[in-house]
Amino acid sequence: MMAVGWGSGAAVAMRILLTLFAVALLQLPYLKLLGAVLLLWIGVQLLLPRKAKRTSMDMKICCRDKDHTHRRPGDERGQRNRSGRRAATA
């Protein structure tokens, strides 16, 4: 019960302090303009088409759909055990 009181008090105190800090920051010249420019740049970036990036999930789907695996150089079978060493061949 006491922890709830301390937590609530700390939350109220932090909100008051952070509000005062935000008010002090907004008094700085051109900070609002800088924020507006930043928001405009973010909005434009969201509207522009993005290039498709290949992710590791795409590679897993690629390898599952085709009959091959991505092999490391010098690894004939493309299989390694958990320690990273080549698996024994039969």
N, C-alpha and C positions, 0 to 999 in steps of 0.2 A: 504494500500500500504506500509505503514511504517512497519507493522507487518511482511510482507513478507520479507522485507530487513533484519530486525532483526533476523527472523527465519533462513534465508539463511546464514547470518553471523555466527550465533550460530552453525549451522550445520557444516560449514567449520571449525570453531575453534575446535569443538569437534572431528572432524575427525583427525585434526592435532595432538591434544593432545593425543587421543587414539592410534594413530600410533606411536608417540614417546614412549608411555607407553608399547606398544607391543614390540617395538625394545629393550627397556630396559629389559623387561622380557626374551627375547630370548638370552640375554647376560649371563643369569644365567646358571651355569654349570648343566648338566644333565636334564634340563627342557625339551629339545626336546626328550630325551630318555624316560622320564616319560610320555610325551604326546603320543609317539609311542606305549609304552606298554599299555596305557589306550585305545588307538584306537584298538589295537590288541585284548584286552579283550572284548571290545564292539562288535567287529566283530565276535568273537567266540560265544558270547552270542546270537547274532542274528542268527547264523547258527545252534545252538543246538535246538532240538525240545522242545517246551514248554509244560508244563502240562496244561490241560484244566481246566480253572477256571469257577466255576458257578457264574454267575452274577445275579443281581436282574431281568434283562430281561429274563434270562433263567427260573427263578422261576415263573415269570408271565406267560410265555408260558407253563410251566409245569402245573400250576394251571388252565389255560384256557383249555388245552387239556384234563385234567382229571376232574372227577366230584368231586372235593374236594377243600377246601381252607386250608391254613396254619392257624391253630387255636392256640390261646394263652391258657395257662393253666387256667382252671376255666371259660372258655368262651365256652358254649355249642354250640352256633350257629356260632361262628367265626366272628360275625358282631359287629362293634363298630361305634358309631356316630363320628362326627367331633371332639368332645371334648375328645375322647379316652375312653368314658364310654360305657358300654354295651348298645346296643340298646334294647328298650322295646320289650318283646316277647308277642306274641298274643296267 
